[in-house]
Amino acid sequence: MQVDVSANVQYGQNQIARFTDQLMAGPMSQGGDSGSAVLDVNNQLVGLLFAGSDQSTIINRIENVFSTLGVTV
């Protein structure tokens, strides 16, 4: 898994959003998996899956998700 990744994600027609401080894994997701919790080998929550292709999967760091939503655990 790569850390501190920046990724351009296409959505809609000719729309691109840039995401920074992301995690990137291999091709472990399929359509409809967005919003899935991503766990590490110790079953600890590390991120929220939000984009993928046949080459890679992009994951929001869970700390950033919680911070943005104002959530504490």
PQR file with spaces between the fields and no chain letter, atoms N, CA, C, O and H, PARSE charges and radii, in Angstrom:
ATOM       1  N    MET     1       0.844   -1.173    0.000 -0.4000 1.5000
ATOM       2  CA   MET     1       0.000    0.000    0.000 -0.0000 2.0000
ATOM       3  C    MET     1       0.891    1.238    0.000  0.5500 1.7000
ATOM       4  O    MET     1       1.895    1.287    0.711 -0.5500 1.4000
ATOM       5  N    GLN     2       0.528    2.214   -0.783 -0.4000 1.5000
ATOM       6  CA   GLN     2       1.242    3.486   -0.814 -0.0000 2.0000
ATOM       7  C    GLN     2       0.515    4.497    0.065  0.5500 1.7000
ATOM       8  O    GLN     2      -0.711    4.465    0.177 -0.5500 1.4000
ATOM       9  H    GLN     2      -0.288    2.173   -1.360  0.4000 1.0000
ATOM      10  N    VAL     3       1.272    5.388    0.683 -0.4000 1.5000
ATOM      11  CA   VAL     3       0.689    6.425    1.542 -0.0000 2.0000
ATOM      12  C    VAL     3       1.021    7.793    0.980  0.5500 1.7000
ATOM      13  O    VAL     3       1.945    7.941    0.180 -0.5500 1.4000
ATOM      14  H    VAL     3       2.267    5.414    0.592  0.4000 1.0000
ATOM      15  N    ASP     4       0.262    8.790    1.404 -0.4000 1.5000
ATOM      16  CA   ASP     4       0.455   10.178    0.980 -0.0000 2.0000
ATOM      17  C    ASP     4       0.394   10.325   -0.536  0.5500 1.7000
ATOM      18  O    ASP     4       1.254   10.953   -1.154 -0.5500 1.4000
ATOM      19  H    ASP     4      -0.488    8.670    2.054  0.4000 1.0000
ATOM      20  N    VAL     5      -0.636    9.736   -1.114 -0.4000 1.5000
ATOM      21  CA   VAL     5      -0.842    9.741   -2.558 -0.0000 2.0000
ATOM      22  C    VAL     5      -1.772   10.889   -2.942  0.5500 1.7000
ATOM      23  O    VAL     5      -2.726   11.194   -2.226 -0.5500 1.4000
ATOM      24  H    VAL     5      -1.335    9.226   -0.612  0.4000 1.0000
ATOM      25  N    SER     6      -1.486   11.517   -4.069 -0.4000 1.5000
ATOM      26  CA   SER     6      -2.407   12.481   -4.673 -0.0000 2.0000
ATOM      27  C    SER     6      -2.979   11.824   -5.919  0.5500 1.7000
ATOM      28  O    SER     6      -2.252   11.195   -6.687 -0.5500 1.4000
ATOM      29  H    SER     6      -0.711   11.269   -4.651  0.4000 1.0000
ATOM      30  N    ALA     7      -4.288   11.971   -6.117 -0.4000 1.5000
ATOM      31  CA   ALA     7      -4.937   11.311   -7.249 -0.0000 2.0000
ATOM      32  C    ALA     7      -5.972   12.226   -7.870  0.5500 1.7000
ATOM      33  O    ALA     7      -6.716   12.908   -7.166 -0.5500 1.4000
ATOM      34  H    ALA     7      -4.879   12.482   -5.493  0.4000 1.0000
ATOM      35  N    ASN     8      -6.015   12.236   -9.185 -0.4000 1.5000
ATOM      36  CA   ASN     8      -7.074   12.911   -9.924 -0.0000 2.0000
ATOM      37  C    ASN     8      -8.134   11.877  -10.252  0.5500 1.7000
ATOM      38  O    ASN     8      -7.837   10.837  -10.840 -0.5500 1.4000
ATOM      39  H    ASN     8      -5.410   11.682   -9.756  0.4000 1.0000
ATOM      40  N    VAL     9      -9.372   12.163   -9.871 -0.4000 1.5000
ATOM      41  CA   VAL     9     -10.467   11.221  -10.082 -0.0000 2.0000
ATOM      42  C    VAL     9     -11.499   11.886  -10.982  0.5500 1.7000
ATOM      43  O    VAL     9     -11.983   12.981  -10.695 -0.5500 1.4000
ATOM      44  H    VAL     9      -9.614   13.008   -9.393  0.4000 1.0000
ATOM      45  N    GLN    10     -11.822   11.209  -12.070 -0.4000 1.5000
ATOM      46  CA   GLN    10     -12.812   11.745  -13.001 -0.0000 2.0000
ATOM      47  C    GLN    10     -14.210   11.350  -12.546  0.5500 1.7000
ATOM      48  O    GLN    10     -14.464   10.199  -12.190 -0.5500 1.4000
ATOM      49  H    GLN    10     -11.428   10.320  -12.303  0.4000 1.0000
ATOM      50  N    TYR    11     -15.103   12.322  -12.564 -0.4000 1.5000
ATOM      51  CA   TYR    11     -16.504   12.061  -12.257 -0.0000 2.0000
ATOM      52  C    TYR    11     -17.331   12.916  -13.192  0.5500 1.7000
ATOM      53  O    TYR    11     -16.941   14.038  -13.517 -0.5500 1.4000
ATOM      54  H    TYR    11     -14.897   13.256  -12.853  0.4000 1.0000
ATOM      55  N    GLY    12     -18.457   12.405  -13.623 -0.4000 1.5000
ATOM      56  CA   GLY    12     -19.275   13.161  -14.573 -0.0000 2.0000
ATOM      57  C    GLY    12     -18.512   13.369  -15.870  0.5500 1.7000
ATOM      58  O    GLY    12     -17.450   12.786  -16.091 -0.5500 1.4000
ATOM      59  H    GLY    12     -18.774   11.494  -13.359  0.4000 1.0000
ATOM      60  N    GLN    13     -19.068   14.196  -16.703 -0.4000 1.5000
ATOM      61  CA   GLN    13     -18.450   14.465  -17.992 -0.0000 2.0000
ATOM      62  C    GLN    13     -17.466   15.623  -17.864  0.5500 1.7000
ATOM      63  O    GLN    13     -17.852   16.740  -17.517 -0.5500 1.4000
ATOM      64  H    GLN    13     -19.930   14.669  -16.523  0.4000 1.0000
ATOM      65  N    ASN    14     -16.198   15.353  -18.144 -0.4000 1.5000
ATOM      66  CA   ASN    14     -15.131   16.353  -18.104 -0.0000 2.0000
ATOM      67  C    ASN    14     -14.938   16.990  -16.728  0.5500 1.7000
ATOM      68  O    ASN    14     -14.496   18.136  -16.637 -0.5500 1.4000
ATOM      69  H    ASN    14     -15.884   14.447  -18.426  0.4000 1.0000
ATOM      70  N    GLN    15     -15.261   16.272  -15.667 -0.4000 1.5000
ATOM      71  CA   GLN    15     -15.076   16.772  -14.303 -0.0000 2.0000
ATOM      72  C    GLN    15     -13.968   15.968  -13.634  0.5500 1.7000
ATOM      73  O    GLN    15     -13.999   14.738  -13.638 -0.5500 1.4000
ATOM      74  H    GLN    15     -15.621   15.342  -15.741  0.4000 1.0000
ATOM      75  N    ILE    16     -12.994   16.664  -13.062 -0.4000 1.5000
ATOM      76  CA   ILE    16     -11.898   15.999  -12.370 -0.0000 2.0000
ATOM      77  C    ILE    16     -11.718   16.636  -11.000  0.5500 1.7000
ATOM      78  O    ILE    16     -11.668   17.859  -10.873 -0.5500 1.4000
ATOM      79  H    ILE    16     -12.970   17.663  -13.059  0.4000 1.0000
ATOM      80  N    ALA    17     -11.622   15.799   -9.987 -0.4000 1.5000
ATOM      81  CA   ALA    17     -11.365   16.263   -8.621 -0.0000 2.0000
ATOM      82  C    ALA    17      -9.999   15.744   -8.193  0.5500 1.7000
ATOM      83  O    ALA    17      -9.649   14.602   -8.492 -0.5500 1.4000
ATOM      84  H    ALA    17     -11.663   14.805  -10.091  0.4000 1.0000
ATOM      85  N    ARG    18      -9.227   16.569   -7.499 -0.4000 1.5000
ATOM      86  CA   ARG    18      -7.903   16.161   -7.010 -0.0000 2.0000
ATOM      87  C    ARG    18      -8.008   15.861   -5.521  0.5500 1.7000
ATOM      88  O    ARG    18      -8.482   16.689   -4.742 -0.5500 1.4000
ATOM      89  H    ARG    18      -9.511   17.497   -7.257  0.4000 1.0000
ATOM      90  N    PHE    19      -7.567   14.685   -5.137 -0.4000 1.5000
ATOM      91  CA   PHE    19      -7.562   14.256   -3.748 -0.0000 2.0000
ATOM      92  C    PHE    19      -6.114   14.093   -3.301  0.5500 1.7000
ATOM      93  O    PHE    19      -5.316   13.466   -3.997 -0.5500 1.4000
ATOM      94  H    PHE    19      -7.182   14.013   -5.769  0.4000 1.0000
ATOM      95  N    THR    20      -5.776   14.650   -2.152 -0.4000 1.5000
ATOM      96  CA   THR    20      -4.423   14.543   -1.621 -0.0000 2.0000
ATOM      97  C    THR    20      -4.435   13.786   -0.307  0.5500 1.7000
ATOM      98  O    THR    20      -5.493   13.602    0.296 -0.5500 1.4000
ATOM      99  H    THR    20      -6.425   15.160   -1.586  0.4000 1.0000
ATOM     100  N    ASP    21      -3.264   13.345    0.142 -0.4000 1.5000
ATOM     101  CA   ASP    21      -3.101   12.606    1.396 -0.0000 2.0000
ATOM     102  C    ASP    21      -3.986   11.367    1.432  0.5500 1.7000
ATOM     103  O    ASP    21      -4.674   11.114    2.421 -0.5500 1.4000
ATOM     104  H    ASP    21      -2.406   13.495   -0.348  0.4000 1.0000
ATOM     105  N    GLN    22      -3.965   10.601    0.351 -0.4000 1.5000
ATOM     106  CA   GLN    22      -4.764    9.392    0.229 -0.0000 2.0000
ATOM     107  C    GLN    22      -3.886    8.159    0.373  0.5500 1.7000
ATOM     108  O    GLN    22      -2.658    8.250    0.365 -0.5500 1.4000
ATOM     109  H    GLN    22      -3.406   10.807   -0.452  0.4000 1.0000
ATOM     110  N    LEU    23      -4.529    7.011    0.504 -0.4000 1.5000
ATOM     111  CA   LEU    23      -3.856    5.722    0.485 -0.0000 2.0000
ATOM     112  C    LEU    23      -4.170    5.071   -0.851  0.5500 1.7000
ATOM     113  O    LEU    23      -5.262    5.262   -1.387 -0.5500 1.4000
ATOM     114  H    LEU    23      -5.526    6.938    0.510  0.4000 1.0000
ATOM     115  N    MET    24      -3.231    4.302   -1.400 -0.4000 1.5000
ATOM     116  CA   MET    24      -3.484    3.600   -2.645 -0.0000 2.0000
ATOM     117  C    MET    24      -3.075    2.146   -2.497  0.5500 1.7000
ATOM     118  O    MET    24      -1.968    1.833   -2.059 -0.5500 1.4000
ATOM     119  H    MET    24      -2.345    4.147   -0.964  0.4000 1.0000
ATOM     120  N    ALA    25      -3.995    1.265   -2.871 -0.4000 1.5000
ATOM     121  CA   ALA    25      -3.747   -0.174   -2.834 -0.0000 2.0000
ATOM     122  C    ALA    25      -3.889   -0.719   -4.247  0.5500 1.7000
ATOM     123  O    ALA    25      -4.239    0.008   -5.176 -0.5500 1.4000
ATOM     124  H    ALA    25      -4.894    1.520   -3.227  0.4000 1.0000
ATOM     125  N    GLY    26      -3.620   -1.978   -4.389 -0.4000 1.5000
ATOM     126  CA   GLY    26      -3.781   -2.635   -5.684 -0.0000 2.0000
ATOM     127  C    GLY    26      -5.253   -2.740   -6.064  0.5500 1.7000
ATOM     128  O    GLY    26      -6.113   -2.164   -5.399 -0.5500 1.4000
ATOM     129  H    GLY    26      -3.337   -2.569   -3.633  0.4000 1.0000
ATOM     130  N    PRO    27      -5.537   -3.469   -7.125 -0.5600 1.5000
ATOM     131  CA   PRO    27      -6.912   -3.578   -7.631  0.2800 2.0000
ATOM     132  C    PRO    27      -7.767   -4.489   -6.753  0.5500 1.7000
ATOM     133  O    PRO    27      -8.015   -5.643   -7.103 -0.5500 1.4000
ATOM     134  N    MET    28      -8.213   -3.969   -5.622 -0.4000 1.5000
ATOM     135  CA   MET    28      -8.976   -4.785   -4.669 -0.0000 2.0000
ATOM     136  C    MET    28     -10.450   -4.415   -4.606  0.5500 1.7000
ATOM     137  O    MET    28     -11.183   -4.952   -3.776 -0.5500 1.4000
ATOM     138  H    MET    28      -8.012   -3.031   -5.338  0.4000 1.0000
ATOM     139  N    SER    29     -10.895   -3.511   -5.464 -0.4000 1.5000
ATOM     140  CA   SER    29     -12.286   -3.068   -5.392 -0.0000 2.0000
ATOM     141  C    SER    29     -13.007   -3.291   -6.719  0.5500 1.7000
ATOM     142  O    SER    29     -12.398   -3.505   -7.767 -0.5500 1.4000
ATOM     143  H    SER    29     -10.299   -3.075   -6.138  0.4000 1.0000
ATOM     144  N    GLN    30     -14.317   -3.231   -6.622 -0.4000 1.5000
ATOM     145  CA   GLN    30     -15.168   -3.341   -7.803 -0.0000 2.0000
ATOM     146  C    GLN    30     -16.237   -2.263   -7.718  0.5500 1.7000
ATOM     147  O    GLN    30     -16.421   -1.631   -6.678 -0.5500 1.4000
ATOM     148  H    GLN    30     -14.812   -3.057   -5.771  0.4000 1.0000
ATOM     149  N    GLY    31     -16.935   -2.064   -8.826 -0.4000 1.5000
ATOM     150  CA   GLY    31     -18.015   -1.086   -8.840 -0.0000 2.0000
ATOM     151  C    GLY    31     -18.991   -1.344   -7.707  0.5500 1.7000
ATOM     152  O    GLY    31     -19.365   -2.489   -7.452 -0.5500 1.4000
ATOM     153  H    GLY    31     -16.785   -2.577   -9.671  0.4000 1.0000
ATOM     154  N    GLY    32     -19.402   -0.287   -7.032 -0.4000 1.5000
ATOM     155  CA   GLY    32     -20.334   -0.410   -5.917 -0.0000 2.0000
ATOM     156  C    GLY    32     -19.658   -0.527   -4.561  0.5500 1.7000
ATOM     157  O    GLY    32     -20.335   -0.519   -3.533 -0.5500 1.4000
ATOM     158  H    GLY    32     -19.098    0.643   -7.240  0.4000 1.0000
ATOM     159  N    ASP    33     -18.325   -0.635   -4.539 -0.4000 1.5000
ATOM     160  CA   ASP    33     -17.611   -0.766   -3.270 -0.0000 2.0000
ATOM     161  C    ASP    33     -17.354    0.566   -2.576  0.5500 1.7000
ATOM     162  O    ASP    33     -16.934    0.580   -1.420 -0.5500 1.4000
ATOM     163  H    ASP    33     -17.775   -0.642   -5.374  0.4000 1.0000
ATOM     164  N    SER    34     -17.596    1.680   -3.253 -0.4000 1.5000
ATOM     165  CA   SER    34     -17.357    2.990   -2.640 -0.0000 2.0000
ATOM     166  C    SER    34     -18.102    3.098   -1.319  0.5500 1.7000
ATOM     167  O    SER    34     -19.260    2.695   -1.205 -0.5500 1.4000
ATOM     168  H    SER    34     -17.938    1.668   -4.193  0.4000 1.0000
ATOM     169  N    GLY    35     -17.418    3.647   -0.326 -0.4000 1.5000
ATOM     170  CA   GLY    35     -18.007    3.792    1.001 -0.0000 2.0000
ATOM     171  C    GLY    35     -17.688    2.636    1.927  0.5500 1.7000
ATOM     172  O    GLY    35     -18.055    2.664    3.102 -0.5500 1.4000
ATOM     173  H    GLY    35     -16.477    3.974   -0.419  0.4000 1.0000
ATOM     174  N    SER    36     -17.006    1.613    1.410 -0.4000 1.5000
ATOM     175  CA   SER    36     -16.649    0.464    2.240 -0.0000 2.0000
ATOM     176  C    SER    36     -15.519    0.824    3.198  0.5500 1.7000
ATOM     177  O    SER    36     -14.605    1.573    2.856 -0.5500 1.4000
ATOM     178  H    SER    36     -16.709    1.591    0.455  0.4000 1.0000
ATOM     179  N    ALA    37     -15.605    0.275    4.396 -0.4000 1.5000
ATOM     180  CA   ALA    37     -14.522    0.422    5.360 -0.0000 2.0000
ATOM     181  C    ALA    37     -13.351   -0.432    4.902  0.5500 1.7000
ATOM     182  O    ALA    37     -13.540   -1.542    4.403 -0.5500 1.4000
ATOM     183  H    ALA    37     -16.348   -0.334    4.674  0.4000 1.0000
ATOM     184  N    VAL    38     -12.139    0.087    5.073 -0.4000 1.5000
ATOM     185  CA   VAL    38     -10.923   -0.653    4.724 -0.0000 2.0000
ATOM     186  C    VAL    38     -10.157   -0.911    6.016  0.5500 1.7000
ATOM     187  O    VAL    38      -9.855    0.013    6.772 -0.5500 1.4000
ATOM     188  H    VAL    38     -11.986    0.988    5.479  0.4000 1.0000
ATOM     189  N    LEU    39      -9.849   -2.178    6.254 -0.4000 1.5000
ATOM     190  CA   LEU    39      -9.165   -2.598    7.467 -0.0000 2.0000
ATOM     191  C    LEU    39      -7.752   -3.046    7.136  0.5500 1.7000
ATOM     192  O    LEU    39      -7.478   -3.502    6.026 -0.5500 1.4000
ATOM     193  H    LEU    39     -10.094   -2.928    5.640  0.4000 1.0000
ATOM     194  N    ASP    40      -6.848   -2.913    8.117 -0.4000 1.5000
ATOM     195  CA   ASP    40      -5.490   -3.425    7.920 -0.0000 2.0000
ATOM     196  C    ASP    40      -5.443   -4.899    8.347  0.5500 1.7000
ATOM     197  O    ASP    40      -6.475   -5.483    8.675 -0.5500 1.4000
ATOM     198  H    ASP    40      -7.070   -2.543    9.019  0.4000 1.0000
ATOM     199  N    VAL    41      -4.255   -5.493    8.342 -0.4000 1.5000
ATOM     200  CA   VAL    41      -4.118   -6.916    8.677 -0.0000 2.0000
ATOM     201  C    VAL    41      -4.482   -7.210   10.126  0.5500 1.7000
ATOM     202  O    VAL    41      -4.707   -8.366   10.484 -0.5500 1.4000
ATOM     203  H    VAL    41      -3.416   -5.018    8.075  0.4000 1.0000
ATOM     204  N    ASN    42      -4.542   -6.174   10.965 -0.4000 1.5000
ATOM     205  CA   ASN    42      -4.926   -6.334   12.372 -0.0000 2.0000
ATOM     206  C    ASN    42      -6.383   -5.975   12.611  0.5500 1.7000
ATOM     207  O    ASN    42      -6.807   -5.797   13.753 -0.5500 1.4000
ATOM     208  H    ASN    42      -4.359   -5.235   10.674  0.4000 1.0000
ATOM     209  N    ASN    43      -7.150   -5.870   11.525 -0.4000 1.5000
ATOM     210  CA   ASN    43      -8.569   -5.501   11.582 -0.0000 2.0000
ATOM     211  C    ASN    43      -8.808   -4.119   12.174  0.5500 1.7000
ATOM     212  O    ASN    43      -9.855   -3.864   12.769 -0.5500 1.4000
ATOM     213  H    ASN    43      -6.806   -6.014   10.598  0.4000 1.0000
ATOM     214  N    GLN    44      -7.834   -3.230   12.009 -0.4000 1.5000
ATOM     215  CA   GLN    44      -7.989   -1.841   12.440 -0.0000 2.0000
ATOM     216  C    GLN    44      -8.488   -1.018   11.261  0.5500 1.7000
ATOM     217  O    GLN    44      -8.000   -1.171   10.141 -0.5500 1.4000
ATOM     218  H    GLN    44      -6.984   -3.438   11.526  0.4000 1.0000
ATOM     219  N    LEU    45      -9.454   -0.149   11.510 -0.4000 1.5000
ATOM     220  CA   LEU    45      -9.998    0.714   10.466 -0.0000 2.0000
ATOM     221  C    LEU    45      -8.941    1.719   10.020  0.5500 1.7000
ATOM     222  O    LEU    45      -8.426    2.482   10.838 -0.5500 1.4000
ATOM     223  H    LEU    45      -9.850   -0.024   12.419  0.4000 1.0000
ATOM     224  N    VAL    46      -8.615    1.725    8.722 -0.4000 1.5000
ATOM     225  CA   VAL    46      -7.608    2.657    8.214 -0.0000 2.0000
ATOM     226  C    VAL    46      -8.166    3.637    7.198  0.5500 1.7000
ATOM     227  O    VAL    46      -7.573    4.691    6.966 -0.5500 1.4000
ATOM     228  H    VAL    46      -9.034    1.106    8.058  0.4000 1.0000
ATOM     229  N    GLY    47      -9.306    3.304    6.585 -0.4000 1.5000
ATOM     230  CA   GLY    47      -9.794    4.212    5.562 -0.0000 2.0000
ATOM     231  C    GLY    47     -11.173    3.887    5.044  0.5500 1.7000
ATOM     232  O    GLY    47     -11.829    2.934    5.463 -0.5500 1.4000
ATOM     233  H    GLY    47      -9.787    2.448    6.773  0.4000 1.0000
ATOM     234  N    LEU    48     -11.588    4.737    4.099 -0.4000 1.5000
ATOM     235  CA   LEU    48     -12.885    4.630    3.445 -0.0000 2.0000
ATOM     236  C    LEU    48     -12.634    4.571    1.943  0.5500 1.7000
ATOM     237  O    LEU    48     -12.142    5.533    1.353 -0.5500 1.4000
ATOM     238  H    LEU    48     -11.055    5.511    3.758  0.4000 1.0000
ATOM     239  N    LEU    49     -12.971    3.446    1.330 -0.4000 1.5000
ATOM     240  CA   LEU    49     -12.743    3.260   -0.093 -0.0000 2.0000
ATOM     241  C    LEU    49     -13.630    4.214   -0.884  0.5500 1.7000
ATOM     242  O    LEU    49     -14.821    4.338   -0.600 -0.5500 1.4000
ATOM     243  H    LEU    49     -13.370    2.664    1.809  0.4000 1.0000
ATOM     244  N    PHE    50     -13.046    4.894   -1.888 -0.4000 1.5000
ATOM     245  CA   PHE    50     -13.886    5.781   -2.673 -0.0000 2.0000
ATOM     246  C    PHE    50     -13.655    5.743   -4.168  0.5500 1.7000
ATOM     247  O    PHE    50     -14.480    6.270   -4.914 -0.5500 1.4000
ATOM     248  H    PHE    50     -12.078    4.792   -2.119  0.4000 1.0000
ATOM     249  N    ALA    51     -12.581    5.148   -4.641 -0.4000 1.5000
ATOM     250  CA   ALA    51     -12.369    5.079   -6.086 -0.0000 2.0000
ATOM     251  C    ALA    51     -11.503    3.873   -6.416  0.5500 1.7000
ATOM     252  O    ALA    51     -10.642    3.475   -5.633 -0.5500 1.4000
ATOM     253  H    ALA    51     -11.911    4.720   -4.035  0.4000 1.0000
ATOM     254  N    GLY    52     -11.744    3.304   -7.579 -0.4000 1.5000
ATOM     255  CA   GLY    52     -10.944    2.163   -7.969 -0.0000 2.0000
ATOM     256  C    GLY    52     -10.966    1.940   -9.465  0.5500 1.7000
ATOM     257  O    GLY    52     -11.804    2.481  -10.187 -0.5500 1.4000
ATOM     258  H    GLY    52     -12.444    3.627   -8.215  0.4000 1.0000
ATOM     259  N    SER    53     -10.032    1.137   -9.905 -0.4000 1.5000
ATOM     260  CA   SER    53      -9.948    0.757  -11.310 -0.0000 2.0000
ATOM     261  C    SER    53      -9.397   -0.657  -11.368  0.5500 1.7000
ATOM     262  O    SER    53      -9.227   -1.309  -10.338 -0.5500 1.4000
ATOM     263  H    SER    53      -9.352    0.698   -9.318  0.4000 1.0000
ATOM     264  N    ASP    54      -9.120   -1.124  -12.565 -0.4000 1.5000
ATOM     265  CA   ASP    54      -8.539   -2.460  -12.689 -0.0000 2.0000
ATOM     266  C    ASP    54      -7.055   -2.461  -12.329  0.5500 1.7000
ATOM     267  O    ASP    54      -6.404   -3.505  -12.383 -0.5500 1.4000
ATOM     268  H    ASP    54      -9.257   -0.594  -13.402  0.4000 1.0000
ATOM     269  N    GLN    55      -6.513   -1.289  -11.960 -0.4000 1.5000
ATOM     270  CA   GLN    55      -5.098   -1.185  -11.593 -0.0000 2.0000
ATOM     271  C    GLN    55      -4.859   -0.770  -10.150  0.5500 1.7000
ATOM     272  O    GLN    55      -3.836   -1.133   -9.570 -0.5500 1.4000
ATOM     273  H    GLN    55      -7.042   -0.441  -11.917  0.4000 1.0000
ATOM     274  N    SER    56      -5.790   -0.009   -9.552 -0.4000 1.5000
ATOM     275  CA   SER    56      -5.558    0.479   -8.197 -0.0000 2.0000
ATOM     276  C    SER    56      -6.865    0.835   -7.499  0.5500 1.7000
ATOM     277  O    SER    56      -7.921    0.953   -8.121 -0.5500 1.4000
ATOM     278  H    SER    56      -6.622    0.286  -10.024  0.4000 1.0000
ATOM     279  N    THR    57      -6.756    1.000   -6.194 -0.4000 1.5000
ATOM     280  CA   THR    57      -7.884    1.422   -5.356 -0.0000 2.0000
ATOM     281  C    THR    57      -7.417    2.608   -4.522  0.5500 1.7000
ATOM     282  O    THR    57      -6.337    2.569   -3.932 -0.5500 1.4000
ATOM     283  H    THR    57      -5.898    0.905   -5.689  0.4000 1.0000
ATOM     284  N    ILE    58      -8.229    3.664   -4.474 -0.4000 1.5000
ATOM     285  CA   ILE    58      -7.897    4.865   -3.707 -0.0000 2.0000
ATOM     286  C    ILE    58      -8.769    4.884   -2.451  0.5500 1.7000
ATOM     287  O    ILE    58      -9.972    4.626   -2.503 -0.5500 1.4000
ATOM     288  H    ILE    58      -9.106    3.696   -4.953  0.4000 1.0000
ATOM     289  N    ILE    59      -8.130    5.197   -1.327 -0.4000 1.5000
ATOM     290  CA   ILE    59      -8.776    5.122   -0.025 -0.0000 2.0000
ATOM     291  C    ILE    59      -8.541    6.431    0.731  0.5500 1.7000
ATOM     292  O    ILE    59      -7.404    6.887    0.849 -0.5500 1.4000
ATOM     293  H    ILE    59      -7.153    5.407   -1.285  0.4000 1.0000
ATOM     294  N    ASN    60      -9.627    7.038    1.247 -0.4000 1.5000
ATOM     295  CA   ASN    60      -9.486    8.205    2.129 -0.0000 2.0000
ATOM     296  C    ASN    60      -8.960    7.718    3.471  0.5500 1.7000
ATOM     297  O    ASN    60      -9.464    6.738    4.019 -0.5500 1.4000
ATOM     298  H    ASN    60     -10.551    6.668    1.152  0.4000 1.0000
ATOM     299  N    ARG    61      -7.945    8.401    4.002 -0.4000 1.5000
ATOM     300  CA   ARG    61      -7.476    8.066    5.347 -0.0000 2.0000
ATOM     301  C    ARG    61      -8.622    8.297    6.327  0.5500 1.7000
ATOM     302  O    ARG    61      -9.307    9.318    6.255 -0.5500 1.4000
ATOM     303  H    ARG    61      -7.536    9.197    3.556  0.4000 1.0000
ATOM     304  N    ILE    62      -8.830    7.363    7.233 -0.4000 1.5000
ATOM     305  CA   ILE    62      -9.969    7.475    8.148 -0.0000 2.0000
ATOM     306  C    ILE    62      -9.839    8.695    9.061  0.5500 1.7000
ATOM     307  O    ILE    62     -10.847    9.281    9.459 -0.5500 1.4000
ATOM     308  H    ILE    62      -8.274    6.534    7.292  0.4000 1.0000
ATOM     309  N    GLU    63      -8.601    9.084    9.397 -0.4000 1.5000
ATOM     310  CA   GLU    63      -8.425   10.273   10.235 -0.0000 2.0000
ATOM     311  C    GLU    63      -8.971   11.510    9.533  0.5500 1.7000
ATOM     312  O    GLU    63      -9.591   12.366   10.164 -0.5500 1.4000
ATOM     313  H    GLU    63      -7.782    8.608    9.074  0.4000 1.0000
ATOM     314  N    ASN    64      -8.739   11.602    8.227 -0.4000 1.5000
ATOM     315  CA   ASN    64      -9.237   12.745    7.462 -0.0000 2.0000
ATOM     316  C    ASN    64     -10.753   12.715    7.337  0.5500 1.7000
ATOM     317  O    ASN    64     -11.402   13.759    7.391 -0.5500 1.4000
ATOM     318  H    ASN    64      -8.236   10.906    7.714  0.4000 1.0000
ATOM     319  N    VAL    65     -11.317   11.530    7.172 -0.4000 1.5000
ATOM     320  CA   VAL    65     -12.779   11.389    7.090 -0.0000 2.0000
ATOM     321  C    VAL    65     -13.400   11.851    8.400  0.5500 1.7000
ATOM     322  O    VAL    65     -14.324   12.665    8.400 -0.5500 1.4000
ATOM     323  H    VAL    65     -10.789   10.682    7.128  0.4000 1.0000
ATOM     324  N    PHE    66     -12.894   11.333    9.514 -0.4000 1.5000
ATOM     325  CA   PHE    66     -13.436   11.711   10.823 -0.0000 2.0000
ATOM     326  C    PHE    66     -13.302   13.207   11.076  0.5500 1.7000
ATOM     327  O    PHE    66     -14.230   13.846   11.573 -0.5500 1.4000
ATOM     328  H    PHE    66     -12.144   10.672    9.513  0.4000 1.0000
ATOM     329  N    SER    67     -12.151   13.757   10.736 -0.4000 1.5000
ATOM     330  CA   SER    67     -11.912   15.192   10.944 -0.0000 2.0000
ATOM     331  C    SER    67     -12.890   16.033   10.118  0.5500 1.7000
ATOM     332  O    SER    67     -13.488   16.983   10.625 -0.5500 1.4000
ATOM     333  H    SER    67     -11.398   13.239   10.332  0.4000 1.0000
ATOM     334  N    THR    68     -13.042   15.679    8.862 -0.4000 1.5000
ATOM     335  CA   THR    68     -13.948   16.438    7.988 -0.0000 2.0000
ATOM     336  C    THR    68     -15.392   16.371    8.480  0.5500 1.7000
ATOM     337  O    THR    68     -16.125   17.358    8.412 -0.5500 1.4000
ATOM     338  H    THR    68     -12.556   14.908    8.450  0.4000 1.0000
ATOM     339  N    LEU    69     -15.791   15.204    8.973 -0.4000 1.5000
ATOM     340  CA   LEU    69     -17.172   15.030    9.429 -0.0000 2.0000
ATOM     341  C    LEU    69     -17.369   15.443   10.884  0.5500 1.7000
ATOM     342  O    LEU    69     -18.499   15.460   11.373 -0.5500 1.4000
ATOM     343  H    LEU    69     -15.195   14.403    9.029  0.4000 1.0000
ATOM     344  N    GLY    70     -16.280   15.777   11.581 -0.4000 1.5000
ATOM     345  CA   GLY    70     -16.391   16.161   12.992 -0.0000 2.0000
ATOM     346  C    GLY    70     -16.754   14.976   13.883  0.5500 1.7000
ATOM     347  O    GLY    70     -17.460   15.134   14.878 -0.5500 1.4000
ATOM     348  H    GLY    70     -15.363   15.763   11.183  0.4000 1.0000
ATOM     349  N    VAL    71     -16.265   13.783   13.518 -0.4000 1.5000
ATOM     350  CA   VAL    71     -16.580   12.557   14.250 -0.0000 2.0000
ATOM     351  C    VAL    71     -15.409   12.189   15.149  0.5500 1.7000
ATOM     352  O    VAL    71     -14.252   12.322   14.752 -0.5500 1.4000
ATOM     353  H    VAL    71     -15.691   13.654   12.709  0.4000 1.0000
ATOM     354  N    THR    72     -15.710   11.723   16.368 -0.4000 1.5000
ATOM     355  CA   THR    72     -14.676   11.180   17.241 -0.0000 2.0000
ATOM     356  C    THR    72     -15.106    9.785   17.650  0.5500 1.7000
ATOM     357  O    THR    72     -16.295    9.491   17.769 -0.5500 1.4000
ATOM     358  H    THR    72     -16.650   11.615   16.691  0.4000 1.0000
ATOM     359  N    VAL    73     -14.120    8.939   17.861 -0.4000 1.5000
ATOM     360  CA   VAL    73     -14.408    7.552   18.273 -0.0000 2.0000
ATOM     361  C    VAL    73     -13.653    7.249   19.536  0.5500 1.7000
ATOM     362  O    VAL    73     -13.748    6.139   20.060 -0.5500 1.4000
ATOM     363  H    VAL    73     -13.154    9.178   17.765  0.4000 1.0000
